[in-house]
Amino acid sequence: MELQDAITLIQHDSLTQPGHAAWADLGCGSGLFSRALARLLLPGSIVHAIDREPVSIPPVTGQVSIRPLQLDFVANAWPLQDLDGILMANSLHYVSDQPGFIRKAGRYLKPGGHFLVVEYDTDQANRWVPYPLGYLQLVRLFSREGYTAITRLHEQPSIYGRANIYSVLISRG
């Protein structure tokens, strides 16, 4: 996926609300979606790029800071608080206890904070997607945890051809 594709996939007006924003990109990998998010946030904002593996992200043009952090976001506490949002691009499907994790992650959000989730629209597990979250399953999961504002943003074909990739913006409403 190219940077512009990632930007298009997660783009939403709520990301450009006035003021500085603090986001965490959980399971950031190469930082593609961290960079995409940085392009959408207003100057002065920060993206905490978190991954279990060492994080090395190319510099971003603009005035949004990306701060890498090597950390297992499932097993460990995070040195963050009052986040405006949590981005999970193809990482929630690696979490076995998804309800427990959503409760944990929600404690790091400030009131009115968002989850921004990118996932494959499939319920069929495989070795790359061990705990899949097709769109309807994701809606049920977050709804059970008290998140009532769930907006499907965009969708595009996966390069793997099995299921489309979709993005969703989620908040408590």
C-alpha positions, 0 to 999 in steps of 0.5 A: 500500500502506498502512503496516499492509499493509506491517507485516503483509507483513514481520512475523516473530518474529525481528524482535523478538529481545531487544536493539537491532538495526541494519537497512538498508532498501535502495531505501527510496523513500518509506520505507513499509517503513522505517516498517513495520520500525521498528514491529516492531523493539524500542526502541533499534534503528535503520533506515538508510533508503537510496535513490539519490534524496533520502530524506525519511521522515515521523517515526515514533512510538516509540523506533526511529530511522530515519536517511536516507542518499542512496546508490546501494546497488549501485554504492557502498560503504555506511558501515555494518557488522555489520547485523542485517538488510537489507530489500529491498522491491521493490528487488532486482528492479532489480539486474542482477547479483543474485548479485554483489550478494548477496555484497556485501550479505552482507559487511555482515551480522553472523553470523546476520544476515538478508535480508528480501525483498519481491518480486513473484511473477513471472518476467516482466520489464517496465519496472518489474520489469526483473530479476524474482524469482519465489519459486522463482527467489529461493530458487535465487538465495540457495541458490546463495550459501549461504543455507539458511534461507529462510522464506516469510512472507506474500503478498498480491495486488498492486494491479497485478493481475499477480502477488502480492507475497510476503515472505521471511526469509533467513539462512545457517542 
